[in-house]
Amino acid sequence: MGTFITVIHITVCIALICIVLLQSGKGASLGAAFGGATQTVFGASGGAGFFEKLTTAVAVIFMVTSILLTYISANRGGETIMKPRATHEEKAVPKIPQAPGTGAGQKAPSTMPATPAPQK
């Protein structure tokens, strides 16, 4: 899903750059770029209305894809290469360190004083 939105976002970015560069400035004639004709290339009203609407639509798509990509990257779950996600058991039971000198086969030293056995 994120890859698909990224491809749309890049395409919209390139389209927005091209559309803005195609727009004419004040007093410039867009039709003059196509052979010296007047602004009748896009109709009697010229291309201003068409390019304004197209720029608005592409800008809205750009903003929506930007917000979606931000949301996806902020809520990305799962493991990373650097630090794997802890399992449920590791979170619930903390590891207790062993006293030095006690291994798997050794008995831990008693901290209670030895009491004598009762005599009969």
N, CA, C and O atoms as a GROMACS GRO file, in nm:
protein
  480
    1MET      N    1   0.083  -0.119   0.000
    1MET     CA    2   0.000   0.000   0.000
    1MET      C    3   0.088   0.125   0.000
    1MET      O    4   0.062   0.221  -0.073
    2GLY      N    5   0.191   0.123   0.083
    2GLY     CA    6   0.279   0.240   0.091
    2GLY      C    7   0.355   0.264  -0.038
    2GLY      O    8   0.379   0.378  -0.076
    3THR      N    9   0.394   0.156  -0.105
    3THR     CA   10   0.466   0.170  -0.231
    3THR      C   11   0.376   0.230  -0.339
    3THR      O   12   0.419   0.315  -0.417
    4PHE      N   13   0.252   0.186  -0.342
    4PHE     CA   14   0.156   0.238  -0.440
    4PHE      C   15   0.132   0.388  -0.420
    4PHE      O   16   0.129   0.464  -0.516
    5ILE      N   17   0.115   0.430  -0.296
    5ILE     CA   18   0.094   0.572  -0.267
    5ILE      C   19   0.219   0.653  -0.298
    5ILE      O   20   0.210   0.767  -0.344
    6THR      N   21   0.336   0.594  -0.274
    6THR     CA   22   0.462   0.664  -0.306
    6THR      C   23   0.475   0.687  -0.457
    6THR      O   24   0.517   0.794  -0.500
    7VAL      N   25   0.438   0.588  -0.537
    7VAL     CA   26   0.444   0.603  -0.683
    7VAL      C   27   0.346   0.712  -0.728
    7VAL      O   28   0.380   0.795  -0.813
    8ILE      N   29   0.226   0.711  -0.673
    8ILE     CA   30   0.128   0.816  -0.708
    8ILE      C   31   0.182   0.952  -0.666
    8ILE      O   32   0.169   1.049  -0.740
    9HIS      N   33   0.242   0.960  -0.548
    9HIS     CA   34   0.294   1.088  -0.498
    9HIS      C   35   0.404   1.144  -0.588
    9HIS      O   36   0.404   1.263  -0.618
   10ILE      N   37   0.495   1.059  -0.630
   10ILE     CA   38   0.604   1.106  -0.718
   10ILE      C   39   0.549   1.150  -0.853
   10ILE      O   40   0.592   1.252  -0.908
   11THR      N   41   0.452   1.075  -0.907
   11THR     CA   42   0.390   1.113  -1.034
   11THR      C   43   0.319   1.247  -1.023
   11THR      O   44   0.329   1.331  -1.112
   12VAL      N   45   0.248   1.267  -0.913
   12VAL     CA   46   0.177   1.393  -0.892
   12VAL      C   47   0.276   1.508  -0.875
   12VAL      O   48   0.250   1.619  -0.921
   13CYS      N   49   0.388   1.483  -0.809
   13CYS     CA   50   0.490   1.588  -0.793
   13CYS      C   51   0.543   1.635  -0.928
   13CYS      O   52   0.555   1.754  -0.954
   14ILE      N   53   0.574   1.539  -1.014
   14ILE     CA   54   0.625   1.574  -1.147
   14ILE      C   55   0.519   1.648  -1.228
   14ILE      O   56   0.549   1.745  -1.297
   15ALA      N   57   0.394   1.601  -1.220
   15ALA     CA   58   0.285   1.666  -1.292
   15ALA      C   59   0.263   1.808  -1.241
   15ALA      O   60   0.240   1.899  -1.321
   16LEU      N   61   0.270   1.828  -1.111
   16LEU     CA   62   0.250   1.963  -1.054
   16LEU      C   63   0.360   2.059  -1.100
   16LEU      O   64   0.332   2.175  -1.129
   17ILE      N   65   0.482   2.011  -1.105
   17ILE     CA   66   0.592   2.096  -1.154
   17ILE      C   67   0.569   2.135  -1.299
   17ILE      O   68   0.584   2.252  -1.336
   18CYS      N   69   0.531   2.038  -1.381
   18CYS     CA   70   0.507   2.067  -1.524
   18CYS      C   71   0.391   2.162  -1.544
   18CYS      O   72   0.398   2.253  -1.628
   19ILE      N   73   0.284   2.143  -1.470
   19ILE     CA   74   0.166   2.230  -1.485
   19ILE      C   75   0.198   2.373  -1.445
   19ILE      O   76   0.157   2.467  -1.512
   20VAL      N   77   0.270   2.389  -1.337
   20VAL     CA   78   0.305   2.525  -1.294
   20VAL      C   79   0.398   2.591  -1.395
   20VAL      O   80   0.385   2.711  -1.421
   21LEU      N   81   0.490   2.516  -1.453
   21LEU     CA   82   0.580   2.574  -1.552
   21LEU      C   83   0.509   2.607  -1.684
   21LEU      O   84   0.551   2.697  -1.757
   22LEU      N   85   0.402   2.534  -1.715
   22LEU     CA   86   0.327   2.563  -1.837
   22LEU      C   87   0.238   2.686  -1.827
   22LEU      O   88   0.200   2.744  -1.929
   23GLN      N   89   0.204   2.727  -1.706
   23GLN     CA   90   0.115   2.842  -1.691
   23GLN      C   91   0.185   2.970  -1.733
   23GLN      O   92   0.305   2.989  -1.712
   24SER      N   93   0.107   3.054  -1.793
   24SER     CA   94   0.163   3.181  -1.839
   24SER      C   95   0.154   3.286  -1.730
   24SER      O   96   0.064   3.283  -1.646
   25GLY      N   97   0.248   3.378  -1.733
   25GLY     CA   98   0.246   3.486  -1.638
   25GLY      C   99   0.146   3.593  -1.683
   25GLY      O  100   0.079   3.577  -1.785
   26LYS      N  101   0.138   3.702  -1.605
   26LYS     CA  102   0.046   3.811  -1.642
   26LYS      C  103   0.092   3.876  -1.772
   26LYS      O  104   0.208   3.912  -1.789
   27GLY      N  105  -0.001   3.889  -1.863
   27GLY     CA  106   0.028   3.955  -1.989
   27GLY      C  107   0.092   3.866  -2.093
   27GLY      O  108   0.102   3.904  -2.209
   28ALA      N  109   0.135   3.749  -2.055
   28ALA     CA  110   0.198   3.658  -2.151
   28ALA      C  111   0.089   3.576  -2.219
   28ALA      O  112  -0.014   3.546  -2.159
   29SER      N  113   0.112   3.542  -2.341
   29SER     CA  114   0.015   3.467  -2.416
   29SER      C  115   0.064   3.324  -2.432
   29SER      O  116   0.171   3.300  -2.486
   30LEU      N  117  -0.015   3.228  -2.383
   30LEU     CA  118   0.023   3.088  -2.394
   30LEU      C  119   0.021   3.043  -2.539
   30LEU      O  120   0.102   2.960  -2.580
   31GLY      N  121  -0.069   3.096  -2.616
   31GLY     CA  122  -0.078   3.060  -2.756
   31GLY      C  123   0.042   3.106  -2.836
   31GLY      O  124   0.071   3.049  -2.942
   32ALA      N  125   0.113   3.207  -2.789
   32ALA     CA  126   0.230   3.256  -2.861
   32ALA      C  127   0.342   3.152  -2.862
   32ALA      O  128   0.425   3.151  -2.952
   33ALA      N  129   0.343   3.066  -2.764
   33ALA     CA  130   0.445   2.962  -2.759
   33ALA      C  131   0.422   2.856  -2.866
   33ALA      O  132   0.514   2.782  -2.902
   34PHE      N  133   0.298   2.849  -2.919
   34PHE     CA  134   0.264   2.748  -3.018
   34PHE      C  135   0.248   2.807  -3.158
   34PHE      O  136   0.162   2.762  -3.234
   35GLY      N  137   0.325   2.904  -3.192
   35GLY     CA  138   0.323   2.954  -3.328
   35GLY      C  139   0.270   3.096  -3.344
   35GLY      O  140   0.236   3.135  -3.456
   36GLY      N  141   0.262   3.172  -3.238
   36GLY     CA  142   0.224   3.311  -3.249
   36GLY      C  143   0.075   3.336  -3.254
   36GLY      O  144   0.033   3.449  -3.280
   37ALA      N  145  -0.006   3.237  -3.230
   37ALA     CA  146  -0.151   3.257  -3.231
   37ALA      C  147  -0.193   3.326  -3.102
   37ALA      O  148  -0.113   3.340  -3.009
   38THR      N  149  -0.318   3.368  -3.097
   38THR     CA  150  -0.370   3.432  -2.976
   38THR      C  151  -0.408   3.324  -2.876
   38THR      O  152  -0.375   3.208  -2.896
   39GLN      N  153  -0.477   3.361  -2.770
   39GLN     CA  154  -0.512   3.267  -2.664
   39GLN      C  155  -0.632   3.179  -2.699
   39GLN      O  156  -0.708   3.141  -2.610
   40THR      N  157  -0.650   3.149  -2.821
   40THR     CA  158  -0.763   3.065  -2.860
   40THR      C  159  -0.724   2.918  -2.868
   40THR      O  160  -0.801   2.836  -2.918
   41VAL      N  161  -0.606   2.883  -2.819
   41VAL     CA  162  -0.563   2.744  -2.823
   41VAL      C  163  -0.654   2.659  -2.734
   41VAL      O  164  -0.692   2.548  -2.772
   42PHE      N  165  -0.689   2.711  -2.614
   42PHE     CA  166  -0.774   2.638  -2.521
   42PHE      C  167  -0.917   2.692  -2.521
   42PHE      O  168  -0.990   2.666  -2.425
   43GLY      N  169  -0.957   2.762  -2.618
   43GLY     CA  170  -1.093   2.815  -2.625
   43GLY      C  171  -1.091   2.967  -2.621
   43GLY      O  172  -0.985   3.029  -2.617
   44ALA      N  173  -1.210   3.026  -2.623
   44ALA     CA  174  -1.221   3.171  -2.627
   44ALA      C  175  -1.173   3.236  -2.498
   44ALA      O  176  -1.121   3.348  -2.500
   45SER      N  177  -1.190   3.167  -2.385
   45SER     CA  178  -1.149   3.227  -2.258
   45SER      C  179  -1.001   3.206  -2.229
   45SER      O  180  -0.949   3.262  -2.132
   46GLY      N  181  -0.934   3.127  -2.310
   46GLY     CA  182  -0.792   3.102  -2.289
   46GLY      C  183  -0.772   2.983  -2.197
   46GLY      O  184  -0.868   2.920  -2.153
   47GLY      N  185  -0.648   2.952  -2.169
   47GLY     CA  186  -0.614   2.836  -2.087
   47GLY      C  187  -0.606   2.866  -1.939
   47GLY      O  188  -0.575   2.775  -1.862
   48ALA      N  189  -0.632   2.989  -1.897
   48ALA     CA  190  -0.617   3.024  -1.756
   48ALA      C  191  -0.710   2.942  -1.668
   48ALA      O  192  -0.667   2.887  -1.567
   49GLY      N  193  -0.836   2.932  -1.704
   49GLY     CA  194  -0.932   2.857  -1.622
   49GLY      C  195  -0.898   2.709  -1.615
   49GLY      O  196  -0.906   2.647  -1.509
   50PHE      N  197  -0.861   2.653  -1.727
   50PHE     CA  198  -0.825   2.511  -1.733
   50PHE      C  199  -0.704   2.480  -1.646
   50PHE      O  200  -0.706   2.384  -1.568
   51PHE      N  201  -0.598   2.560  -1.659
   51PHE     CA  202  -0.477   2.534  -1.582
   51PHE      C  203  -0.497   2.563  -1.433
   51PHE      O  204  -0.436   2.497  -1.349
   52GLU      N  205  -0.581   2.660  -1.400
   52GLU     CA  206  -0.609   2.688  -1.259
   52GLU      C  207  -0.680   2.569  -1.195
   52GLU      O  208  -0.646   2.529  -1.084
   53LYS      N  209  -0.778   2.514  -1.264
   53LYS     CA  210  -0.851   2.398  -1.210
   53LYS      C  211  -0.761   2.275  -1.203
   53LYS      O  212  -0.766   2.200  -1.105
   54LEU      N  213  -0.680   2.255  -1.303
   54LEU     CA  214  -0.589   2.141  -1.304
   54LEU      C  215  -0.484   2.152  -1.193
   54LEU      O  216  -0.452   2.054  -1.128
   55THR      N  217  -0.433   2.273  -1.172
   55THR     CA  218  -0.335   2.295  -1.065
   55THR      C  219  -0.398   2.268  -0.929
   55THR      O  220  -0.335   2.206  -0.843
   56THR      N  221  -0.522   2.314  -0.909
   56THR     CA  222  -0.590   2.293  -0.782
   56THR      C  223  -0.612   2.144  -0.757
   56THR      O  224  -0.588   2.096  -0.646
   57ALA      N  225  -0.657   2.071  -0.857
   57ALA     CA  226  -0.683   1.928  -0.841
   57ALA      C  227  -0.555   1.851  -0.811
   57ALA      O  228  -0.553   1.765  -0.723
   58VAL      N  229  -0.449   1.881  -0.882
   58VAL     CA  230  -0.322   1.811  -0.861
   58VAL      C  231  -0.263   1.848  -0.725
   58VAL      O  232  -0.202   1.763  -0.659
   59ALA      N  233  -0.279   1.973  -0.683
   59ALA     CA  234  -0.228   2.015  -0.552
   59ALA      C  235  -0.303   1.944  -0.438
   59ALA      O  236  -0.242   1.906  -0.338
   60VAL      N  237  -0.434   1.925  -0.454
   60VAL     CA  238  -0.511   1.854  -0.352
   60VAL      C  239  -0.466   1.708  -0.344
   60VAL      O  240  -0.452   1.653  -0.234
   61ILE      N  241  -0.445   1.645  -0.459
   61ILE     CA  242  -0.396   1.506  -0.460
   61ILE      C  243  -0.259   1.497  -0.395
   61ILE      O  244  -0.231   1.403  -0.321
   62PHE      N  245  -0.173   1.595  -0.422
   62PHE     CA  246  -0.040   1.600  -0.362
   62PHE      C  247  -0.049   1.608  -0.209
   62PHE      O  248   0.024   1.537  -0.140
   63MET      N  249  -0.137   1.693  -0.158
   63MET     CA  250  -0.151   1.708  -0.013
   63MET      C  251  -0.207   1.581   0.052
   63MET      O  252  -0.162   1.540   0.159
   64VAL      N  253  -0.305   1.518  -0.014
   64VAL     CA  254  -0.364   1.395   0.041
   64VAL      C  255  -0.259   1.283   0.045
   64VAL      O  256  -0.250   1.212   0.145
   65THR      N  257  -0.182   1.268  -0.061
   65THR     CA  258  -0.080   1.162  -0.061
   65THR      C  259   0.030   1.192   0.041
   65THR      O  260   0.085   1.100   0.100
   66SER      N  261   0.061   1.319   0.062
   66SER     CA  262   0.161   1.355   0.164
   66SER      C  263   0.113   1.316   0.302
   66SER      O  264   0.190   1.260   0.381
   67ILE      N  265  -0.013   1.345   0.333
   67ILE     CA  266  -0.069   1.309   0.464
   67ILE      C  267  -0.076   1.158   0.480
   67ILE      O  268  -0.045   1.106   0.588
   68LEU      N  269  -0.116   1.086   0.376
   68LEU     CA  270  -0.123   0.940   0.384
   68LEU      C  271   0.014   0.878   0.406
   68LEU      O  272   0.028   0.786   0.487
   69LEU      N  273   0.115   0.928   0.336
   69LEU     CA  274   0.250   0.875   0.355
   69LEU      C  275   0.302   0.903   0.496
   69LEU      O  276   0.372   0.820   0.554
   70THR      N  277   0.269   1.019   0.551
   70THR     CA  278   0.309   1.051   0.688
   70THR      C  279   0.242   0.958   0.786
   70THR      O  280   0.306   0.908   0.879
   71TYR      N  281   0.113   0.933   0.767
   71TYR     CA  282   0.038   0.844   0.855
   71TYR      C  283   0.092   0.701   0.848
   71TYR      O  284   0.108   0.636   0.951
   72ILE      N  285   0.120   0.654   0.729
   72ILE     CA  286   0.171   0.518   0.712
   72ILE      C  287   0.308   0.502   0.777
   72ILE      O  288   0.334   0.402   0.843
   73SER      N  289   0.396   0.600   0.759
   73SER     CA  290   0.530   0.587   0.816
   73SER      C  291   0.528   0.602   0.968
   73SER      O  292   0.613   0.544   1.036
   74ALA      N  293   0.434   0.677   1.023
   74ALA     CA  294   0.426   0.693   1.168
   74ALA      C  295   0.368   0.570   1.235
   74ALA      O  296   0.405   0.539   1.348
   75ASN      N  297   0.278   0.499   1.169
   75ASN     CA  298   0.212   0.384   1.228
   75ASN      C  299   0.264   0.252   1.175
   75ASN      O  300   0.193   0.151   1.180
   76ARG      N  301   0.384   0.250   1.126
   76ARG     CA  302   0.441   0.127   1.073
   76ARG      C  303   0.474   0.034   1.189
   76ARG      O  304   0.549   0.071   1.280
   77GLY      N  305   0.420  -0.084   1.184
   77GLY     CA  306   0.445  -0.182   1.289
   77GLY      C  307   0.541  -0.288   1.240
   77GLY      O  308   0.585  -0.285   1.125
   78GLY      N  309   0.573  -0.380   1.327
   78GLY     CA  310   0.659  -0.490   1.286
   78GLY      C  311   0.801  -0.473   1.335
   78GLY      O  312   0.835  -0.376   1.404
   79GLU      N  313   0.881  -0.568   1.298
   79GLU     CA  314   1.020  -0.570   1.341
   79GLU      C  315   1.106  -0.480   1.254
   79GLU      O  316   1.073  -0.452   1.138
   80THR      N  317   1.215  -0.437   1.311
   80THR     CA  318   1.315  -0.364   1.235
   80THR      C  319   1.443  -0.448   1.233
   80THR      O  320   1.453  -0.548   1.304
   81ILE      N  321   1.535  -0.408   1.154
   81ILE     CA  322   1.663  -0.479   1.146
   81ILE      C  323   1.744  -0.455   1.273
   81ILE      O  324   1.815  -0.545   1.320
   82MET      N  325   1.733  -0.337   1.329
   82MET     CA  326   1.816  -0.300   1.442
   82MET      C  327   1.771  -0.362   1.574
   82MET      O  328   1.855  -0.410   1.651
   83LYS      N  329   1.642  -0.364   1.600
   83LYS     CA  330   1.593  -0.409   1.730
   83LYS      C  331   1.465  -0.489   1.709
   83LYS      O  332   1.360  -0.431   1.681
   84PRO      N  333   1.472  -0.622   1.722
   84PRO     CA  334   1.350  -0.702   1.702
   84PRO      C  335   1.250  -0.677   1.814
   84PRO      O  336   1.287  -0.643   1.927
   85ARG      N  337   1.124  -0.693   1.781
   85ARG     CA  338   1.017  -0.672   1.877
   85ARG      C  339   1.023  -0.781   1.984
   85ARG      O  340   1.042  -0.898   1.952
   86ALA      N  341   1.008  -0.742   2.112
   86ALA     CA  342   1.013  -0.837   2.223
   86ALA      C  343   0.887  -0.922   2.222
   86ALA      O  344   0.778  -0.874   2.190
   87THR      N  345   0.903  -1.048   2.258
   87THR     CA  346   0.787  -1.136   2.262
   87THR      C  347   0.706  -1.108   2.387
   87THR      O  348   0.750  -1.038   2.478
   88HIS      N  349   0.588  -1.164   2.391
   88HIS     CA  350   0.497  -1.142   2.503
   88HIS      C  351   0.557  -1.197   2.632
   88HIS      O  352   0.543  -1.136   2.738
   89GLU      N  353   0.624  -1.313   2.625
   89GLU     CA  354   0.683  -1.376   2.743
   89GLU      C  355   0.797  -1.292   2.799
   89GLU      O  356   0.812  -1.283   2.921
   90GLU      N  357   0.877  -1.232   2.713
   90GLU     CA  358   0.988  -1.150   2.760
   90GLU      C  359   0.940  -1.026   2.831
   90GLU      O  360   1.005  -0.978   2.924
   91LYS      N  361   0.827  -0.972   2.789
   91LYS     CA  362   0.772  -0.853   2.853
   91LYS      C  363   0.712  -0.887   2.990
   91LYS      O  364   0.721  -0.808   3.083
   92ALA      N  365   0.649  -1.005   3.001
   92ALA     CA  366   0.577  -1.042   3.122
   92ALA      C  367   0.670  -1.086   3.235
   92ALA      O  368   0.647  -1.050   3.350
   93VAL      N  369   0.774  -1.163   3.205
   93VAL     CA  370   0.861  -1.220   3.308
   93VAL      C  371   1.002  -1.163   3.292
   93VAL      O  372   1.072  -1.196   3.197
   94PRO      N  373   1.042  -1.076   3.384
   94PRO     CA  374   1.179  -1.024   3.373
   94PRO      C  375   1.279  -1.130   3.417
   94PRO      O  376   1.248  -1.214   3.501
   95LYS      N  377   1.396  -1.126   3.360
   95LYS     CA  378   1.500  -1.222   3.394
   95LYS      C  379   1.567  -1.181   3.525
   95LYS      O  380   1.600  -1.064   3.546
   96ILE      N  381   1.586  -1.280   3.614
   96ILE     CA  382   1.649  -1.254   3.743
   96ILE      C  383   1.793  -1.301   3.733
   96ILE      O  384   1.819  -1.416   3.699
   97PRO      N  385   1.888  -1.213   3.763
   97PRO     CA  386   2.030  -1.254   3.751
   97PRO      C  387   2.065  -1.354   3.861
   97PRO      O  388   2.014  -1.345   3.973
   98GLN      N  389   2.152  -1.450   3.828
   98GLN     CA  390   2.197  -1.550   3.925
   98GLN      C  391   2.312  -1.495   4.007
   98GLN      O  392   2.387  -1.408   3.962
   99ALA      N  393   2.324  -1.548   4.127
   99ALA     CA  394   2.435  -1.508   4.213
   99ALA      C  395   2.564  -1.563   4.154
   99ALA      O  396   2.562  -1.669   4.091
  100PRO      N  397   2.676  -1.495   4.173
  100PRO     CA  398   2.802  -1.544   4.118
  100PRO      C  399   2.841  -1.676   4.183
  100PRO      O  400   2.823  -1.695   4.303
  101GLY      N  401   2.895  -1.767   4.104
  101GLY     CA  402   2.940  -1.896   4.153
  101GLY      C  403   2.832  -2.002   4.152
  101GLY      O  404   2.857  -2.115   4.193
  102THR      N  405   2.713  -1.968   4.106
  102THR     CA  406   2.606  -2.067   4.099
  102THR      C  407   2.581  -2.098   3.955
  102THR      O  408   2.544  -2.010   3.876
  103GLY      N  409   2.600  -2.220   3.920
  103GLY     CA  410   2.576  -2.264   3.784
  103GLY      C  411   2.455  -2.355   3.780
  103GLY      O  412   2.377  -2.359   3.875
  104ALA      N  413   2.440  -2.427   3.672
  104ALA     CA  414   2.325  -2.515   3.658
  104ALA      C  415   2.334  -2.634   3.752
  104ALA      O  416   2.231  -2.680   3.801
  105GLY      N  417   2.455  -2.686   3.780
  105GLY     CA  418   2.467  -2.803   3.863
  105GLY      C  419   2.504  -2.772   4.008
  105GLY      O  420   2.509  -2.863   4.090
  106GLN      N  421   2.528  -2.647   4.041
  106GLN     CA  422   2.570  -2.611   4.176
  106GLN      C  423   2.451  -2.566   4.258
  106GLN      O  424   2.352  -2.513   4.205
  107LYS      N  425   2.462  -2.587   4.389
  107LYS     CA  426   2.357  -2.544   4.479
  107LYS      C  427   2.390  -2.404   4.528
  107LYS      O  428   2.504  -2.373   4.560
  108ALA      N  429   2.288  -2.322   4.534
  108ALA     CA  430   2.309  -2.185   4.580
  108ALA      C  431   2.336  -2.186   4.730
  108ALA      O  432   2.274  -2.263   4.804
  109PRO      N  433   2.430  -2.102   4.776
  109PRO     CA  434   2.458  -2.098   4.921
  109PRO      C  435   2.336  -2.048   4.997
  109PRO      O  436   2.266  -1.957   4.951
  110SER      N  437   2.311  -2.106   5.112
  110SER     CA  438   2.196  -2.069   5.192
  110SER      C  439   2.228  -1.945   5.272
  110SER      O  440   2.339  -1.930   5.322
  111THR      N  441   2.134  -1.858   5.284
  111THR     CA  442   2.152  -1.738   5.366
  111THR      C  443   2.096  -1.759   5.505
  111THR      O  444   2.117  -1.675   5.593
  112MET      N  445   2.024  -1.870   5.527
  112MET     CA  446   1.967  -1.900   5.659
  112MET      C  447   2.073  -1.973   5.742
  112MET      O  448   2.147  -2.055   5.688
  113PRO      N  449   2.083  -1.944   5.873
  113PRO     CA  450   2.179  -2.016   5.956
  113PRO      C  451   2.133  -2.160   5.975
  113PRO      O  452   2.014  -2.189   5.982
  114ALA      N  453   2.228  -2.247   5.983
  114ALA     CA  454   2.198  -2.389   6.001
  114ALA      C  455   2.145  -2.412   6.142
  114ALA      O  456   2.202  -2.363   6.240
  115THR      N  457   2.038  -2.488   6.152
  115THR     CA  458   1.983  -2.520   6.283
  115THR      C  459   2.015  -2.668   6.314
  115THR      O  460   2.012  -2.752   6.224
  116PRO      N  461   2.044  -2.697   6.437
  116PRO     CA  462   2.076  -2.835   6.470
  116PRO      C  463   1.951  -2.922   6.463
  116PRO      O  464   1.840  -2.876   6.490
  117ALA      N  465   1.970  -3.045   6.428
  117ALA     CA  466   1.859  -3.138   6.420
  117ALA      C  467   1.811  -3.174   6.561
  117ALA      O  468   1.893  -3.185   6.653
  118PRO      N  469   1.681  -3.192   6.580
  118PRO     CA  470   1.632  -3.225   6.715
  118PRO      C  471   1.679  -3.366   6.756
  118PRO      O  472   1.682  -3.459   6.674
  119GLN      N  473   1.714  -3.380   6.883
  119GLN     CA  474   1.761  -3.508   6.934
  119GLN      C  475   1.650  -3.583   7.003
  119GLN      O  476   1.562  -3.520   7.062
  120LYS      N  477   1.651  -3.713   6.998
  120LYS     CA  478   1.549  -3.795   7.062
  120LYS      C  479   1.596  -3.854   7.187
  120LYS      O  480   1.521  -3.926   7.254
   0.00000   0.00000   0.00000
